[in-house]
Amino acid sequence: MIERSASSVVWAGCAVVAGGLAAVSDLTPHRVWGVAAALGYGAAALLAGRPRAAAGAALLGAVAVPLVLLVATGLGQSEVAVVERSGALLTATGVPYAPEPDGLADYNPYLPGMALLGALPGDPRWWTGAVFLASVAAVRASPPLTGLVAACPLVALPLAVGGVDLPVAGLVCLGLALAGRGRAGWAGLPLGAAATLKWTAWPALPVAVALVAGAGRGAGRWTGGGSGRDVGRRVRSRGWVRCAAVAVGVAGAGVVPVALGDPGAFHEHVVAFPLGLTGTESPAASPFPGRLLAAHVPGGAVVAGVLLVGSALCTAASLLVRPPRTVPAAARRLALGLTLAIAFMPASRFGYLVVPFVLLTCLREIPCTVRSSSPTTSRPGRAASRRS
């Protein structure tokens, strides 16, 4: 009874959030989502005694119905048009960036991989959502948890209106999960793919490398040649090097050729524009500390930059001093680093927080299955003394 009441309160709270967004937003896609989602969450609150039915009602009202309506009517966030336009440019010219952007609509702040999703047939939301859901499913999180994550307003809203952070979140989750299972080379594939989409995926690479190294401490069996500790070191070395090499190779293959195709346009769109170094202001203007400092404090942009670099260095130092040894620990470390970056960036949005949220929820129960050798196998001298 208590669990049912708690679920009912949670779903009712989601309905209030969705209804509130519909009431205060001046964006038509958000209002459409808010009305449909409020009805879905309200039905879920009434069905709280039947968890599967409640989750289904929430998914129907917060994801399926508004997504179909918005795609059918051609409505969506500005990101949808940006991805579609970049896909058309990539197909036509090989470079997804306008050489001389005239205004906000001409800028594409995403890395070249995002344009591939815009070049595919149909609305980009089908592809961004498919990448996210397929990646989360491949993580092997429990199906009820996956459904609840997708139904959460922070995820359901971008699924329907066209947020582009979800494929990044899904691929990073999959990469960390594979790294924790000891599949270092395979982990580099989704991590590298995520790194071709947005800069926000790049911090995941050192975290995954640290996870492979930390989780594999002591891994490796002694087979008679050399000490078991030396074997474990060689195994760990090969693992993190393989992970890093594959990830960097995939990311480089997706980004470098396009960047070299038109270096000026690449810098203008994906470096200068997000940093506020062009004459066009980024619409990413949520009131985080970095944004407030840059907008209202003399020299605040420099202060925000110092805070951003300082938080990155602290996170990197923590990986060296105490690398994560489990997938949930790696997810927490990455989520903290990304949250600090989002807070201190001069141009940021609340929607970026979906990546830390997905990391913390989808990876909280993923075990780390890198096998470690026992003391008797890693230290042959000690093993011999115990046998004697």
C-alpha positions as CSV (number, residue, x, y, z in Angstrom):
1,M,0.0,0.0,0.0
2,I,2.8,2.4,0.9
3,E,4.6,1.6,-2.4
4,R,1.4,2.2,-4.4
5,S,0.9,5.5,-2.7
6,A,4.5,6.6,-3.3
7,S,4.2,5.6,-7.0
8,S,1.0,7.6,-7.3
9,V,2.6,10.6,-5.8
10,V,5.6,10.4,-8.2
11,W,3.4,10.1,-11.3
12,A,1.1,12.9,-10.0
13,G,4.2,15.0,-9.6
14,C,5.3,14.3,-13.1
15,A,1.8,15.3,-14.3
16,V,2.1,18.6,-12.5
17,V,5.5,19.3,-14.1
18,A,4.2,18.5,-17.5
19,G,1.1,20.6,-17.0
20,G,3.2,23.5,-15.7
21,L,5.4,23.4,-18.7
22,A,2.4,23.5,-21.0
23,A,1.1,26.5,-19.1
24,V,4.2,28.6,-19.0
25,S,6.2,27.7,-22.2
26,D,6.0,29.8,-25.3
27,L,7.2,27.0,-27.5
28,T,4.4,25.1,-29.3
29,P,6.2,21.7,-29.2
30,H,6.7,22.0,-25.5
31,R,3.0,22.9,-25.0
32,V,1.9,19.9,-27.1
33,W,4.2,17.6,-25.1
34,G,3.0,19.1,-21.8
35,V,-0.7,18.5,-22.4
36,A,-0.2,14.9,-23.7
37,A,2.3,14.0,-21.0
38,A,0.1,15.5,-18.2
39,L,-2.7,13.2,-19.3
40,G,-0.4,10.2,-19.5
41,Y,1.1,10.8,-16.1
42,G,-2.3,11.4,-14.6
43,A,-3.5,8.0,-15.9
44,A,-0.3,6.5,-14.5
45,A,-1.1,7.9,-11.1
46,L,-4.5,6.3,-11.2
47,L,-3.0,3.0,-12.2
48,A,-0.2,3.1,-9.6
49,G,-1.4,-0.2,-8.2
50,R,-0.5,-1.9,-11.4
51,P,3.1,-0.9,-12.2
52,R,3.3,-2.1,-15.7
53,A,0.1,-0.5,-16.7
54,A,1.1,2.7,-15.1
55,A,4.5,2.8,-16.9
56,G,2.7,2.0,-20.2
57,A,0.3,4.9,-19.7
58,A,3.1,7.2,-18.9
59,L,5.1,6.1,-22.0
60,L,2.1,6.4,-24.2
61,G,1.2,9.9,-23.0
62,A,4.7,11.3,-22.6
63,V,6.5,9.7,-25.5
64,A,4.5,7.9,-28.1
65,V,1.5,10.3,-28.6
66,P,3.4,13.6,-28.6
67,L,6.2,12.2,-30.7
68,V,3.8,11.0,-33.5
69,L,1.8,14.3,-33.3
70,L,4.9,16.5,-33.5
71,V,6.5,14.5,-36.3
72,A,3.3,14.4,-38.3
73,T,2.8,18.2,-38.0
74,G,6.5,19.0,-38.5
75,L,6.9,20.7,-35.1
76,G,10.0,20.3,-33.0
77,Q,12.8,22.0,-31.2
78,S,15.3,24.0,-33.2
79,E,17.7,21.2,-32.9
80,V,15.6,19.1,-35.3
81,A,16.0,21.6,-38.1
82,V,19.7,22.0,-37.4
83,V,20.3,18.3,-37.7
84,E,18.2,18.0,-40.8
85,R,20.0,20.9,-42.5
86,S,23.4,19.6,-41.5
87,G,22.5,16.2,-43.0
88,A,21.5,17.9,-46.3
89,L,24.7,19.8,-46.4
90,L,26.8,16.7,-45.6
91,T,25.0,14.8,-48.4
92,A,25.5,17.7,-50.9
93,T,29.0,19.0,-50.1
94,G,30.6,16.5,-47.7
95,V,30.8,19.1,-45.0
96,P,27.8,19.7,-42.6
97,Y,28.7,23.3,-41.9
98,A,27.6,26.5,-43.8
99,P,30.8,28.2,-45.0
100,E,29.4,31.7,-44.2
101,P,26.6,31.5,-41.6
102,D,24.4,34.6,-41.6
103,G,22.5,34.0,-38.4
104,L,21.5,31.6,-35.7
105,A,19.6,29.3,-38.0
106,D,22.8,28.7,-40.1
107,Y,24.9,27.5,-37.2
108,N,25.5,23.8,-36.4
109,P,27.4,23.4,-33.1
110,Y,27.4,19.6,-33.3
111,L,30.2,17.3,-34.4
112,P,30.0,15.7,-37.9
113,G,28.5,12.4,-36.6
114,M,25.2,14.2,-35.7
115,A,24.8,15.1,-39.4
116,L,24.7,11.4,-40.3
117,L,21.4,11.1,-38.3
118,G,20.0,14.1,-40.3
119,A,21.0,12.5,-43.6
120,L,19.0,9.3,-42.9
121,P,15.5,9.2,-44.2
122,G,12.7,10.5,-42.1
123,D,12.6,12.8,-39.1
124,P,15.9,12.8,-37.1
125,R,13.9,12.1,-33.9
126,W,13.3,8.6,-35.0
127,W,17.0,8.0,-35.3
128,T,18.2,9.8,-32.1
129,G,15.5,8.0,-30.1
130,A,16.4,4.7,-31.7
131,V,20.1,5.1,-30.9
132,F,19.3,6.0,-27.3
133,L,16.8,3.1,-26.7
134,A,19.0,0.5,-28.5
135,S,22.1,1.6,-26.5
136,V,20.2,1.5,-23.2
137,A,18.7,-1.9,-24.0
138,A,22.2,-3.2,-24.9
139,V,23.4,-2.1,-21.4
140,R,21.1,-4.9,-20.1
141,A,19.5,-2.7,-17.5
142,S,16.3,-4.2,-16.2
143,P,13.4,-3.6,-18.6
144,P,11.2,-2.0,-15.9
145,L,14.1,0.4,-15.2
146,T,14.6,1.2,-18.9
147,G,10.9,2.0,-19.2
148,L,10.8,4.2,-16.2
149,V,13.8,6.1,-17.4
150,A,12.2,6.7,-20.8
151,A,9.0,7.8,-19.2
152,C,10.7,10.3,-16.9
153,P,10.0,13.9,-18.0
154,L,13.7,14.7,-18.3
155,V,14.0,12.0,-21.0
156,A,10.5,11.8,-22.4
157,L,10.5,15.5,-23.4
158,P,13.6,15.4,-25.6
159,L,12.5,12.1,-27.0
160,A,9.4,13.8,-28.3
161,V,10.5,17.3,-29.1
162,G,14.0,16.5,-30.5
163,G,16.8,16.8,-28.0
164,V,20.1,15.7,-29.3
165,D,21.8,14.7,-26.0
166,L,20.0,11.3,-25.7
167,P,22.1,9.4,-28.3
168,V,25.2,10.7,-26.5
169,A,23.9,9.5,-23.2
170,G,22.9,6.1,-24.5
171,L,26.2,5.4,-26.3
172,V,28.3,6.6,-23.3
173,C,26.3,4.3,-21.0
174,L,26.9,1.3,-23.3
175,G,30.6,2.1,-23.5
176,L,31.0,2.2,-19.7
177,A,29.0,-1.0,-19.3
178,L,31.2,-2.8,-21.8
179,A,34.4,-1.4,-20.2
180,G,33.2,-2.8,-16.8
181,R,32.6,-6.2,-18.4
182,G,36.3,-6.3,-19.5
183,R,35.4,-5.9,-23.2
184,A,37.8,-2.9,-23.6
185,G,38.1,-2.9,-27.4
186,W,34.3,-3.2,-27.8
187,A,33.8,-0.4,-25.3
188,G,35.8,1.9,-27.6
189,L,33.2,1.6,-30.4
190,P,30.2,3.3,-28.7
191,L,32.4,5.7,-26.9
192,G,34.1,6.8,-30.2
193,A,30.7,7.0,-31.9
194,A,29.4,9.3,-29.1
195,A,32.5,11.4,-29.5
196,T,31.6,12.1,-33.1
197,L,28.2,13.6,-32.0
198,K,29.0,16.2,-29.4
199,W,31.9,17.5,-27.3
200,T,30.1,16.5,-24.1
201,A,30.9,12.8,-24.9
202,W,34.7,13.3,-24.8
203,P,35.0,13.3,-21.0
204,A,33.7,9.7,-21.0
205,L,36.9,8.5,-22.8
206,P,39.3,9.0,-19.9
207,V,36.7,7.8,-17.4
208,A,36.3,4.5,-19.4
209,V,40.1,4.1,-19.6
210,A,40.4,4.6,-15.9
211,L,37.6,2.1,-15.3
212,V,39.4,-0.5,-17.4
213,A,42.6,0.1,-15.6
214,G,41.1,0.2,-12.1
215,A,38.7,-2.7,-12.5
216,G,41.4,-4.9,-14.0
217,R,43.9,-4.5,-11.1
218,G,45.2,-7.9,-10.2
219,A,43.6,-9.4,-13.4
220,G,45.5,-12.1,-15.1
221,R,46.5,-15.6,-14.2
222,W,50.0,-16.8,-13.4
223,T,50.9,-19.6,-15.7
224,G,54.5,-20.1,-14.6
225,G,56.3,-17.5,-16.7
226,G,57.1,-14.5,-14.6
227,S,55.2,-13.2,-11.7
228,G,51.4,-13.0,-11.7
229,R,51.6,-9.4,-10.8
230,D,53.6,-8.7,-14.0
231,V,51.0,-10.7,-16.0
232,G,48.2,-8.6,-14.5
233,R,50.0,-5.4,-15.4
234,R,50.3,-6.5,-19.0
235,V,46.6,-7.4,-19.2
236,R,45.6,-4.1,-17.7
237,S,48.0,-2.2,-20.1
238,R,46.6,-4.0,-23.1
239,G,43.0,-3.3,-22.0
240,W,43.1,0.4,-21.5
241,V,45.3,1.0,-24.5
242,R,42.9,-1.0,-26.6
243,C,39.9,0.9,-25.3
244,A,41.6,4.3,-25.9
245,A,42.9,3.3,-29.3
246,V,39.6,2.1,-30.6
247,A,37.7,5.1,-29.2
248,V,40.1,7.7,-30.5
249,G,40.3,5.9,-33.9
250,V,36.5,5.9,-34.3
251,A,36.2,9.5,-33.2
252,G,39.0,10.6,-35.4
253,A,37.7,8.8,-38.4
254,G,34.3,10.6,-38.0
255,V,35.6,14.1,-37.2
256,V,39.0,14.7,-38.7
257,P,38.2,14.3,-42.4
258,V,35.3,16.7,-42.1
259,A,37.3,19.2,-40.1
260,L,40.1,19.1,-42.7
261,G,37.5,19.5,-45.5
262,D,36.8,23.0,-44.3
263,P,38.8,23.9,-41.2
264,G,37.5,27.5,-41.0
265,A,33.8,26.5,-41.0
266,F,34.5,23.7,-38.5
267,H,36.1,26.1,-36.1
268,E,33.4,28.7,-36.6
269,H,30.5,26.3,-35.9
270,V,31.8,23.8,-33.3
271,V,34.4,25.9,-31.4
272,A,33.8,29.6,-31.7
273,F,30.0,29.6,-31.7
274,P,29.5,27.5,-28.5
275,L,32.1,29.6,-26.7
276,G,30.4,32.9,-27.7
277,L,33.2,34.1,-29.9
278,T,31.0,34.9,-32.9
279,G,28.6,37.8,-33.4
280,T,25.7,35.4,-32.9
281,E,24.7,34.5,-29.4
282,S,24.0,30.9,-28.6
283,P,20.4,30.1,-27.5
284,A,21.8,27.9,-24.7
285,A,21.2,30.5,-21.9
286,S,19.9,28.6,-18.9
287,P,20.8,30.5,-15.6
288,F,23.7,28.3,-14.5
289,P,26.6,30.0,-12.7
290,G,28.8,30.1,-15.8
291,R,26.1,31.9,-17.8
292,L,25.3,34.3,-15.0
293,L,29.0,35.2,-14.5
294,A,29.6,35.7,-18.2
295,A,26.5,37.9,-18.6
296,H,26.5,40.0,-15.5
297,V,30.0,40.2,-14.0
298,P,32.8,42.1,-15.5
299,G,35.4,39.6,-16.6
300,G,32.9,36.9,-15.7
301,A,33.6,34.9,-18.8
302,V,37.2,34.5,-17.7
303,V,36.1,33.5,-14.2
304,A,33.7,30.9,-15.6
305,G,36.4,29.6,-17.9
306,V,38.8,29.2,-14.9
307,L,36.1,27.3,-12.9
308,L,35.4,25.1,-15.9
309,V,39.1,24.2,-16.4
310,G,39.6,23.8,-12.7
311,S,36.7,21.3,-12.4
312,A,38.0,19.4,-15.4
313,L,41.5,19.2,-13.8
314,C,40.1,18.0,-10.5
315,T,38.1,15.3,-12.1
316,A,41.1,14.2,-14.1
317,A,43.2,14.1,-11.0
318,S,40.7,12.0,-9.2
319,L,40.9,9.4,-12.0
320,L,44.6,9.2,-11.6
321,V,44.6,9.1,-7.8
322,R,41.6,6.9,-7.3
323,P,40.4,5.3,-10.5
324,P,36.8,3.9,-10.4
325,R,36.7,0.1,-10.1
326,T,33.0,-0.5,-10.8
327,V,30.6,0.7,-13.5
328,P,28.4,2.6,-11.0
329,A,31.5,4.4,-9.6
330,A,32.6,5.4,-13.1
331,A,29.1,6.6,-13.9
332,R,29.0,8.7,-10.7
333,R,32.5,10.2,-11.5
334,L,31.5,11.1,-15.0
335,A,28.1,12.4,-14.0
336,L,29.8,14.7,-11.4
337,G,32.3,16.0,-13.9
338,L,29.7,16.6,-16.6
339,T,27.4,18.4,-14.0
340,L,30.2,20.7,-13.0
341,A,31.0,21.4,-16.7
342,I,27.3,22.2,-17.4
343,A,27.2,24.5,-14.4
344,F,30.3,26.5,-15.4
345,M,30.0,26.6,-19.2
346,P,29.2,30.2,-20.5
347,A,26.4,28.7,-22.7
348,S,24.5,25.9,-21.2
349,R,21.0,24.4,-20.9
350,F,19.0,22.5,-18.3
351,G,18.4,19.8,-20.9
352,Y,22.1,18.9,-20.9
353,L,21.5,17.4,-17.4
354,V,19.8,14.4,-19.1
355,V,23.2,12.8,-19.7
356,P,24.2,12.7,-16.0
357,F,20.7,11.6,-15.1
358,V,20.8,8.7,-17.6
359,L,24.2,7.7,-16.4
360,L,23.2,7.6,-12.7
361,T,20.0,5.7,-13.4
362,C,20.8,3.2,-16.1
363,L,24.2,2.2,-14.7
364,R,23.5,2.1,-11.0
365,E,23.1,-1.7,-10.9
366,I,25.5,-2.8,-13.6
367,P,28.1,-5.2,-12.1
368,C,31.7,-5.1,-13.0
369,T,32.7,-8.5,-14.3
370,V,36.4,-8.0,-14.9
371,R,37.9,-11.1,-13.3
372,S,40.7,-10.6,-10.8
373,S,43.1,-13.3,-9.9
374,S,43.3,-14.6,-6.3
375,P,46.3,-13.9,-4.1
376,T,47.5,-17.4,-4.7
377,T,47.6,-17.0,-8.5
378,S,49.0,-13.5,-8.5
379,R,51.8,-14.2,-6.0
380,P,53.4,-17.6,-6.8
381,G,55.8,-17.3,-3.9
382,R,53.0,-17.0,-1.4
383,A,51.1,-19.8,-3.1
384,A,54.1,-22.1,-2.8
385,S,54.5,-21.3,0.9
386,R,50.8,-22.0,1.5
387,R,51.0,-25.4,-0.3
388,S,54.1,-26.3,1.7
